Amino acid sequence: METREKIVIVGGGFAGLQLARSLNNKNKKVFMIDKVNHHMFQPLFYQVACGRIEPSNISFPFRKIFQRSRNIQYRMTEVQRIVPEQNKIITEDSEFTYDKLVIATGCKTNFFGNAEMEKLAFGMKNTQEAIAIRNHVLLTFEKLIIERKRSDDGNWNIVIVGSGPTGVELAGAFSEMKREILPRDYPHMNFDNLNIILVSSTETPLSNMSDESQKMSEKYLHELGVIFMKGEIVTAYDGDRVLLANGKEIPANNVIWAAGVTGNIIDGLSENQILRNRYTVDRYNRVKGTENIFAIGDIAHMETPKYPQGHPQVANVAINQGKNLARNLLKKNESDWVEYEYVDQGSMATIGKHRAVVDLPRFKFQGFLAWYFWMFLHLMLILSVRNKLAIFFNWMWSYVNKDSSLRLIIVPNKKNITEQ
């Protein structure tokens, strides 16, 4: 009886999940390993952070996804080290051998070595961080209504650092929350003092998009009342004040860091196989210097004639690298493998209701049509029909009533924490 090849996939983000789904019920023995038990639809984290949708609407348990699979097993654990010479990985509580290893660990928030910033500011790269932002912001207003006075200027500033899609989408959502929702939740408070501040190191938001999209996104931010601080670099944050390189200070107790990402590197491979905190791979996503270790998605640095500095760290790249690697692994002869080539399908961002920008390869558009396009595309990318319907209902309810009922403050039970 022929022994099935054992493939271990580390990480269940867009790349890892797509690879596993493409290998589902094929003649391979597949182990998926992730430190959380669900796939997360990251593009909508900002809506969780602003109380627009529930975390469960964009979270998909791996065991549910592969409930009927005949060849895929899932293990919830964190990989600590790769031992390539023994074809095994070491996790926090076990070891796994492999014939082929695929690293799809994605990225985490990059605080650029600032330990204090990492400790005190909020990132938004997983469900827990998005919920933490929602909790902290809502708790701020609960604190203010009890104090009934403006005792701390920092409570009245929500500072978002970084003007990429995550930054502008958060700024737009919080601004609409300030206008439409908070005055109804807290009718005895004056939210004119609440400032949504977007700090950008570049002169325009969405610097990787077209000039038209950059100009329109800045216009939309201005219309929503967002304070856009251009050409400013944050150097420190002490929990009370954001410090800028020019010496300015911004009082803030709510700071969200959306200024960059860095790869989730696993110990075990040599430093010359890593570039800019991503694994260097060939056109087949094989880690250079190895025969049976691959990296896909945000963690992979692949240089091609079209992209000599590596591919952008976006979902489209991750999904298609997962598909291409699966097709190659299913072929009998490695000589038949196909190199990966990225086809740019465009980029987009939404900045509040009826305000969005879309850059497609052949044309660009902004405004309400772009907003509807953004909503439709993201809805179609959600995995399950149930979740599509839940999100669609929440969006339509919010559209009609300019409100939602998802502003739950859920904090850990301190007693349980201390007893563990």
C-alpha positions as CSV (number, residue, x, y, z in Angstrom):
1,M,0.0,0.0,0.0
2,E,1.4,3.4,-1.0
3,T,2.2,5.7,1.9
4,R,0.6,9.1,1.6
5,E,2.9,12.1,1.7
6,K,2.6,14.0,5.0
7,I,2.3,17.8,4.6
8,V,2.3,20.0,7.7
9,I,0.9,23.5,7.3
10,V,1.7,26.0,10.0
11,G,-0.8,28.8,10.1
12,G,-4.5,29.1,9.0
13,G,-4.7,32.5,7.6
14,F,-5.6,33.2,3.9
15,A,-2.6,31.3,2.5
16,G,-2.6,28.3,4.9
17,L,-6.4,27.8,4.7
18,Q,-6.5,28.1,0.9
19,L,-3.7,25.5,0.6
20,A,-5.5,23.1,3.0
21,R,-8.8,23.5,1.2
22,S,-7.1,22.8,-2.1
23,L,-5.6,19.6,-0.7
24,N,-8.8,18.5,1.0
25,N,-9.8,14.9,0.2
26,K,-6.7,14.5,-2.0
27,N,-4.1,11.7,-1.7
28,K,-2.1,13.6,0.9
29,K,-2.0,13.4,4.7
30,V,-2.3,17.0,5.9
31,F,-1.9,18.4,9.4
32,M,-2.9,22.1,10.0
33,I,-1.4,23.7,13.1
34,D,-2.5,27.0,14.5
35,K,-2.3,28.6,17.9
36,V,-6.0,29.6,17.6
37,N,-8.8,27.3,16.6
38,H,-10.3,29.5,13.8
39,H,-9.6,31.3,10.6
40,M,-10.1,35.1,10.9
41,F,-11.3,37.4,8.1
42,Q,-8.8,40.2,8.8
43,P,-10.2,42.9,6.4
44,L,-13.2,43.3,8.7
45,F,-11.4,43.5,12.0
46,Y,-12.0,47.2,12.1
47,Q,-15.8,46.7,12.1
48,V,-15.4,44.4,15.1
49,A,-13.3,47.1,16.8
50,C,-16.1,49.7,16.2
51,G,-18.9,47.4,17.3
52,R,-20.5,47.0,13.8
53,I,-20.3,43.2,13.5
54,E,-19.7,40.3,15.9
55,P,-16.3,38.5,16.0
56,S,-18.1,35.2,15.3
57,N,-19.4,36.6,12.0
58,I,-15.8,36.8,10.6
59,S,-14.3,33.8,12.5
60,F,-14.5,30.2,11.1
61,P,-13.5,27.2,13.3
62,F,-11.0,24.9,11.6
63,R,-12.7,21.8,12.9
64,K,-16.0,23.0,11.4
65,I,-14.4,23.8,8.0
66,F,-12.8,20.4,7.8
67,Q,-15.5,18.5,9.6
68,R,-16.1,16.1,6.6
69,S,-12.5,15.9,5.4
70,R,-10.9,12.5,5.1
71,N,-7.3,13.6,5.1
72,I,-6.9,16.9,7.1
73,Q,-6.3,17.0,10.8
74,Y,-6.1,20.1,12.9
75,R,-4.0,20.7,16.0
76,M,-4.3,23.7,18.3
77,T,-0.8,24.5,19.4
78,E,2.0,27.0,18.8
79,V,5.1,26.0,16.8
80,Q,8.3,27.0,18.6
81,R,11.1,25.6,16.4
82,I,11.8,24.0,13.1
83,V,14.4,21.2,13.0
84,P,15.0,20.9,9.3
85,E,17.7,18.2,9.5
86,Q,15.2,15.9,11.2
87,N,12.2,16.9,9.2
88,K,10.2,17.9,12.3
89,I,8.8,20.8,14.2
90,I,8.6,21.3,17.9
91,T,5.5,22.9,19.4
92,E,4.8,24.0,23.0
93,D,3.5,20.5,23.9
94,S,4.4,18.1,21.2
95,E,6.5,17.3,18.1
96,F,5.4,16.7,14.5
97,T,7.4,15.1,11.7
98,Y,6.7,16.0,8.0
99,D,7.6,15.1,4.5
100,K,6.9,18.7,3.4
101,L,6.5,21.7,5.7
102,V,4.6,24.8,4.6
103,I,5.0,28.0,6.7
104,A,2.0,30.3,6.5
105,T,2.3,32.2,9.8
106,G,1.5,35.6,8.3
107,C,2.4,38.8,10.1
108,K,1.9,40.7,13.3
109,T,1.9,44.4,14.2
110,N,5.4,46.0,13.7
111,F,6.2,48.4,16.6
112,F,9.7,48.8,15.2
113,G,11.4,47.7,18.4
114,N,9.5,50.1,20.7
115,A,8.7,47.9,23.7
116,E,6.7,50.7,25.5
117,M,4.6,51.3,22.4
118,E,4.0,47.6,22.0
119,K,2.9,47.3,25.7
120,L,0.6,50.3,25.7
121,A,-0.8,50.8,22.2
122,F,-3.3,48.5,20.5
123,G,-2.5,46.5,17.4
124,M,-5.2,44.9,15.2
125,K,-4.0,41.7,13.7
126,N,-6.2,39.2,15.4
127,T,-9.7,38.9,16.8
128,Q,-8.6,39.4,20.4
129,E,-6.9,42.7,19.6
130,A,-10.0,43.9,17.7
131,I,-12.2,43.0,20.8
132,A,-9.7,44.7,23.1
133,I,-10.0,48.0,21.1
134,R,-13.8,47.8,21.3
135,N,-13.7,47.2,25.0
136,H,-11.2,49.9,25.8
137,V,-12.9,52.6,23.7
138,L,-16.3,51.8,25.2
139,L,-15.0,51.7,28.7
140,T,-13.5,55.1,28.2
141,F,-17.0,56.6,27.7
142,E,-18.4,54.6,30.6
143,K,-15.7,56.2,32.7
144,L,-16.4,59.7,31.4
145,I,-20.2,59.4,32.1
146,I,-19.4,58.6,35.7
147,E,-16.9,61.4,36.1
148,R,-19.2,63.8,34.4
149,K,-16.3,66.2,33.7
150,R,-13.5,66.5,31.3
151,S,-10.8,65.6,33.7
152,D,-8.4,64.0,31.3
153,D,-7.9,65.3,27.7
154,G,-6.6,61.9,26.7
155,N,-10.0,60.4,27.1
156,W,-11.3,62.6,24.3
157,N,-8.7,61.6,21.7
158,I,-8.7,58.4,19.7
159,V,-5.3,58.3,17.9
160,I,-4.7,56.0,15.0
161,V,-1.1,55.7,13.8
162,G,-0.7,54.8,10.1
163,S,-2.8,55.9,7.1
164,G,-3.0,52.6,5.1
165,P,-6.3,50.9,4.5
166,T,-6.6,49.8,8.2
167,G,-5.9,53.3,9.5
168,V,-8.3,55.1,7.2
169,E,-11.1,52.5,7.6
170,L,-10.8,52.8,11.4
171,A,-10.8,56.6,11.3
172,G,-13.9,56.6,9.2
173,A,-15.8,54.1,11.3
174,F,-14.9,55.9,14.6
175,S,-16.0,59.2,13.1
176,E,-19.4,57.8,12.1
177,M,-19.7,56.3,15.6
178,K,-19.0,59.7,17.1
179,R,-21.7,61.3,14.9
180,E,-24.5,58.8,14.8
181,I,-24.2,56.4,17.7
182,L,-22.4,57.8,20.8
183,P,-24.8,60.8,21.1
184,R,-27.7,58.4,21.4
185,D,-26.0,56.0,23.8
186,Y,-24.8,58.9,26.0
187,P,-27.4,61.7,25.5
188,H,-26.0,63.8,28.4
189,M,-22.5,64.0,26.9
190,N,-21.1,66.5,24.4
191,F,-19.1,64.7,21.8
192,D,-17.8,67.8,20.1
193,N,-14.7,67.4,22.3
194,L,-14.1,63.9,20.9
195,N,-11.3,63.9,18.3
196,I,-10.4,61.2,15.8
197,I,-6.8,61.8,15.0
198,L,-5.0,60.0,12.1
199,V,-1.3,60.3,12.3
200,S,0.5,59.6,9.0
201,S,4.2,59.6,8.1
202,T,3.2,60.3,4.5
203,E,1.7,63.4,3.0
204,T,-1.4,61.7,1.9
205,P,-3.5,58.7,3.1
206,L,-3.4,55.4,1.2
207,S,0.1,56.2,-0.2
208,N,0.2,52.9,-2.1
209,M,-2.9,53.6,-4.1
210,S,-3.5,56.0,-7.1
211,D,-3.3,59.8,-6.8
212,E,-7.0,60.0,-7.3
213,S,-7.7,57.6,-4.5
214,Q,-5.3,59.4,-2.2
215,K,-6.9,62.8,-2.8
216,M,-10.4,61.5,-2.4
217,S,-9.7,59.6,0.7
218,E,-8.2,62.7,2.3
219,K,-11.3,64.7,1.2
220,Y,-13.6,62.0,2.8
221,L,-11.6,62.1,6.1
222,H,-12.0,65.8,6.2
223,E,-15.7,65.6,5.6
224,L,-16.0,63.1,8.5
225,G,-14.2,65.5,10.8
226,V,-11.0,63.3,11.1
227,I,-7.9,65.3,12.1
228,F,-5.4,64.2,9.5
229,M,-1.8,64.9,10.7
230,K,0.4,64.4,7.6
231,G,4.2,64.0,7.5
232,E,4.3,63.2,11.3
233,I,6.4,60.4,12.8
234,V,5.4,58.9,16.2
235,T,8.5,58.3,18.4
236,A,7.0,57.2,21.7
237,Y,3.8,56.6,23.7
238,D,3.8,56.5,27.5
239,G,0.1,55.6,28.0
240,D,-1.0,59.2,28.4
241,R,0.7,61.1,25.6
242,V,1.8,60.3,22.0
243,L,5.2,61.9,21.3
244,L,6.0,63.0,17.7
245,A,9.5,63.5,16.2
246,N,9.0,67.3,15.9
247,G,8.4,67.6,19.6
248,K,4.7,67.8,19.6
249,E,2.6,65.8,22.0
250,I,-1.0,64.4,21.7
251,P,-2.8,63.5,24.9
252,A,-4.4,60.1,24.3
253,N,-5.6,57.1,26.3
254,N,-6.8,55.3,23.2
255,V,-4.0,54.7,20.7
256,I,-4.2,52.2,17.8
257,W,-1.1,51.3,15.9
258,A,-1.7,50.5,12.3
259,A,1.7,51.7,10.9
260,G,3.2,48.4,9.7
261,V,3.6,44.7,10.0
262,T,6.4,42.2,10.4
263,G,6.6,38.5,9.8
264,N,6.0,35.8,12.3
265,I,9.3,34.0,12.0
266,I,9.8,30.6,13.6
267,D,13.2,29.7,15.0
268,G,15.2,27.0,13.3
269,L,16.2,28.3,9.9
270,S,19.3,30.3,9.2
271,E,19.4,34.1,9.0
272,N,20.5,34.1,5.4
273,Q,17.1,32.5,4.5
274,I,15.3,35.5,6.0
275,L,15.0,38.9,4.4
276,R,13.2,41.8,6.0
277,N,11.7,39.4,8.4
278,R,10.2,37.2,5.7
279,Y,11.5,33.8,4.4
280,T,13.2,34.1,1.0
281,V,11.5,31.7,-1.5
282,D,11.9,30.8,-5.1
283,R,9.1,31.0,-7.7
284,Y,7.6,27.8,-6.3
285,N,7.5,29.2,-2.8
286,R,10.3,26.8,-1.7
287,V,12.4,28.4,1.0
288,K,15.9,28.9,-0.5
289,G,18.5,26.4,0.7
290,T,15.9,23.7,1.5
291,E,14.2,20.9,-0.5
292,N,11.0,20.4,1.4
293,I,10.2,23.6,3.3
294,F,7.9,26.2,1.7
295,A,6.6,29.6,2.8
296,I,3.4,31.2,1.4
297,G,1.5,34.5,2.0
298,D,2.7,37.4,4.0
299,I,5.7,35.5,5.4
300,A,7.1,34.8,2.0
301,H,9.6,37.1,0.2
302,M,9.5,36.2,-3.5
303,E,11.4,38.3,-6.0
304,T,10.2,38.3,-9.6
305,P,10.9,40.6,-12.6
306,K,7.6,42.4,-11.9
307,Y,8.2,42.6,-8.2
308,P,11.9,42.8,-7.5
309,Q,11.2,44.0,-3.9
310,G,8.8,41.1,-3.2
311,H,5.0,41.0,-3.4
312,P,2.6,43.2,-1.5
313,Q,1.4,41.6,1.7
314,V,-2.3,41.3,0.7
315,A,-4.9,38.6,0.8
316,N,-4.9,38.1,-3.0
317,V,-1.2,37.1,-3.0
318,A,-1.7,34.8,-0.1
319,I,-4.7,33.0,-1.5
320,N,-3.2,32.5,-5.0
321,Q,0.2,31.3,-3.6
322,G,-1.8,28.7,-1.6
323,K,-3.7,27.6,-4.7
324,N,-0.5,27.4,-6.9
325,L,1.5,25.5,-4.3
326,A,-1.4,23.0,-3.9
327,R,-1.5,22.4,-7.7
328,N,2.2,21.8,-7.7
329,L,2.2,19.5,-4.7
330,L,-0.5,17.3,-6.3
331,K,1.5,16.8,-9.5
332,K,3.5,13.6,-9.8
333,N,6.6,15.1,-11.3
334,E,8.3,18.2,-9.9
335,S,9.4,19.1,-13.4
336,D,5.8,19.9,-14.2
337,W,5.5,22.5,-11.4
338,V,4.4,26.0,-12.4
339,E,6.0,29.1,-11.2
340,Y,3.9,31.6,-9.2
341,E,3.1,34.9,-11.0
342,Y,1.1,37.6,-9.2
343,V,-1.7,39.2,-11.1
344,D,-2.6,42.5,-9.5
345,Q,-6.4,42.7,-9.2
346,G,-6.4,46.1,-7.6
347,S,-6.9,47.6,-4.2
348,M,-9.6,49.4,-2.3
349,A,-10.6,51.0,1.0
350,T,-13.7,52.4,2.6
351,I,-13.9,55.6,4.6
352,G,-17.4,55.6,6.0
353,K,-20.9,55.3,4.5
354,H,-21.0,56.0,0.7
355,R,-17.3,56.8,0.8
356,A,-14.8,54.4,-0.7
357,V,-12.0,54.3,-3.2
358,V,-11.3,51.5,-5.7
359,D,-8.2,51.0,-7.9
360,L,-8.7,48.3,-10.5
361,P,-6.1,47.5,-13.2
362,R,-8.0,49.2,-16.0
363,F,-9.9,52.0,-14.2
364,K,-10.5,53.7,-10.9
365,F,-13.6,55.0,-9.2
366,Q,-14.6,56.6,-5.9
367,G,-17.8,57.4,-3.9
368,F,-21.0,55.5,-3.4
369,L,-20.5,53.1,-6.3
370,A,-17.0,52.2,-4.9
371,W,-18.6,51.7,-1.5
372,Y,-21.2,49.3,-2.8
373,F,-18.5,47.5,-4.8
374,W,-16.4,47.2,-1.6
375,M,-19.3,45.8,0.4
376,F,-20.2,43.2,-2.3
377,L,-16.7,42.0,-2.8
378,H,-16.0,41.5,0.9
379,L,-19.4,39.8,1.5
380,M,-18.6,37.3,-1.3
381,L,-15.2,36.5,0.3
382,I,-16.8,35.5,3.6
383,L,-16.6,31.7,3.8
384,S,-20.1,30.5,4.9
385,V,-23.6,31.4,3.8
386,R,-24.7,31.8,7.4
387,N,-22.0,34.4,8.0
388,K,-22.7,36.2,4.8
389,L,-26.3,36.6,5.8
390,A,-25.4,37.7,9.3
391,I,-23.1,40.4,8.1
392,F,-25.5,41.5,5.4
393,F,-28.3,41.9,8.0
394,N,-26.0,43.9,10.3
395,W,-24.9,46.1,7.5
396,M,-28.5,46.7,6.3
397,W,-29.7,47.4,9.8
398,S,-26.9,49.9,10.3
399,Y,-27.5,51.5,6.9
400,V,-31.2,52.1,7.6
401,N,-31.0,52.9,11.3
402,K,-27.5,54.3,11.5
403,D,-27.0,52.1,14.6
404,S,-26.1,48.6,15.7
405,S,-26.7,46.7,18.9
406,L,-23.2,45.1,19.1
407,R,-21.5,47.4,21.5
408,L,-20.8,44.8,24.2
409,I,-18.0,45.2,26.7
410,I,-16.6,41.8,27.3
411,V,-13.6,41.6,29.7
412,P,-11.8,38.6,31.2
413,N,-13.0,37.2,34.5
414,K,-10.2,38.3,36.9
415,K,-11.0,35.5,39.3
416,N,-10.4,32.9,36.7
417,I,-7.2,34.5,35.5
418,T,-5.7,34.5,39.0
419,E,-6.7,30.9,39.6
420,Q,-5.1,29.5,36.4
